[in-house]
Amino acid sequence: LQMNYLGNYIPNLWTFETGCNVCQENLRSLSSLKESEYPLVVIGIFIQQPTPFVTVFFENLLKLQYPKNRLKLFIFNQEPHHEHQVSSFLQDHGSLYQEVKSIRPEEEMDGAAARDLAFDMCRTDKECDYFFNLDIQVVLKNENTLKILIEQNLPILAPMITRAGRLWSNFWGALSADGYYARSEDYVDIVQGRRVL
């Protein structure tokens, strides 16, 4: 377990003095590309429980600094309560995107099948370069999030999601004796932003 934790830092992958020592290697710059040359991204949006601020989620999605015609949307909505917000967004803005596929509550699809279908939307499209998974509870504050993730040029990347003012996150950094997630000794520093790239 200790070796698993240390693997994040040895050999000098991250230090207090320099931060991440490999994070600037093999980056993929988008700045020299025309908008029509941007990688094609399928964004999977999943609404599986009643959630406040669904309209704000869609407003933040619209603010993403990325050419909309290089984005395809897959929207899975399991909540009849949110059907109006989804329909309203698609009616007002759906035509901006290269393609939109929407699964409505009455289709009675389960979440796992919906995620598989969303991944397939990218996997079966020869032009699709990336899949970006968003659960409706996520608040995108940085309008350049998608560009930043793509520029990292990694096959799989998961940004850390936190809850404001709490120590909750989708990151743990260690494993328990039974192989489940555990809190690493530097977890609090990471979640509170004192230990960053």
N, C-alpha and C positions, 0 to 999 in steps of 0.2 A: 504493500500500500504506500509506503514511504517512497519507494522507487517510482511509482506512478506519479506521485506529487512532484518529485524532483525532476522527472522527465520534462516538466514545463520550463525548467530553468537551466538544465545542463545539456550540452556544453555552452554556456553563456547565451542561451536563447533570449533570456531576459535578465537584466540587472537593474538595481536601483539607480545607478549612475546614467545608464544609456537607454533604459526601457527595453523595448523589443529590438533585438539586433538583426532579425531576419525579416521584419515586417515591410521593409522598403525594397526587398529583392523581388525581381520578376514582376513588377507592377505593370498593369495594362492601362495606358493613358487613353482617355477618350477625347482629350482636348483637340487633337488633330483630325478627328473624324467629322465628316458631315453628318447631320442628323439622320440621313437615310442610311448611313453606314453603321449606326449604333447597333449593338447586339440586340437581338430580339428576345424579349423577356415575357414569359407567362406569369402573371400574378394570380396566385390562388388565394381567394378571400373566403374565410369560413366563419359563418354565423351559426353557432350551435347552442346558444343560450340567450335569454333576454339580456341585453347589454345597453347601458346608458350611452348616450352620445354617438349613436350610429351615424347620424348626419355629420358630426365633426370628423369621424373616421373618413367618410367619403370626401369631405372638404380637404383633408390632409392628403388623401390619395391624389386629388386633382392638382395639388400644389407640388407634387414630385417634379423635380427639374429633370425631366427625361422626355424625349419625344413620344407623345401619346401613340403615334402611328407605328411605333416600334414596341408597343405593349399589347398583349392579349390578356383579357380578364376572364377568369373562371370564378364565378360567385356561387357559393353553396350557402343557401339560407334554409335553415331548419326551423326557424321561428316565424310563425304567421304574424306575430306582433311587429316584425320588422319588414314585412313585405312592402309596405307603402314606401319606406325610405329607399329600399333597393330599387323598386320600380321607378321612383322619382329620379334617382341618380341615373339609371340607365336611359330613361326618356330624355333627360336633359343633357347627358354627357356621353352616353354609350357610343355614339357615332364618332367620337374623337379617337377611339381605340381601333386597332387593326381588326380585332375580333372580340366578341363577348359571348360567353356561354354562361347561362344562369340556370341553376337547379333550384326550384321553388319547393316550399314545404309540402305541398300536396303530392309531390313525386315520391315522398316517403323513402328517400335514400338515407342510409346510415353514414355517419361521418367518415369511417374508414373507406368505404366504397367511393365516397365523394373525393377523398384525398387521392385515391388511386386514379380516379378519372381525371383529376386535375393534373397529376404528374404525367399521365398518358397524353394529355393535350400538348405537353412539351415534348415528351419522348417520341411521339409519332410525327412530329413536325420537324423536318430536316433543317429548317431555318432557326428553330428555337435554340438559343444559346444558354439561357438561364431560366430557372424556376424560382420565384420569390414567394414564399409562403407567408401569409398574414392572417392571423386570427383577429377577429373584429375588436377584441379588447386592446390591441396594441395601438398606441398613440405615436404616430410618426411625427417627431418634432423637427427633425433635420430634413429639409427639402431635397438634399443631395444624397440621402441614404442609399438609394439604388446605385447611383454613380460610384459612391465610395466603395460599396460592396463589390461591384464589378471590377473596379480598378485594382482590387487586391489580387485578382487573377488566380483564385484558388478554386478547386473543383467543388468544395462544400464549405460554406461559411455561415455561421450563425451569430448574428449580433447579440450582445447581452441585452436582455429586456429586464427592466427593474420597475418597482412600484415606488413612486415618489415618497420619501420620508420613511421608508421601510427597508428592512434588510432582505426582502424577497427578491429573487431573480431566477432566471432560467439557467444560471451557471452555478456549479458547485466546486469543481476543481479537485475533487478527491473521490475516493471510493470507500465504502464501508467494508467491513470484513465479509459481508455476504454479497458484495459486488454491486450494491445500490449506491446512489449518490450520497456523498457526505460533504460536510462543510470543510473546506481546506483551511489551514491556519492563516492564510492571507485573504480569505473570503471577504471579510468586512472591509479591508482596504480596497479591494477590487470593486465591490459594489458601491462604496462611497466615493470612488474616483480618485483615491490617493495612490493607487497602483494602476497605471494605465500604460498603453503602448507608448 
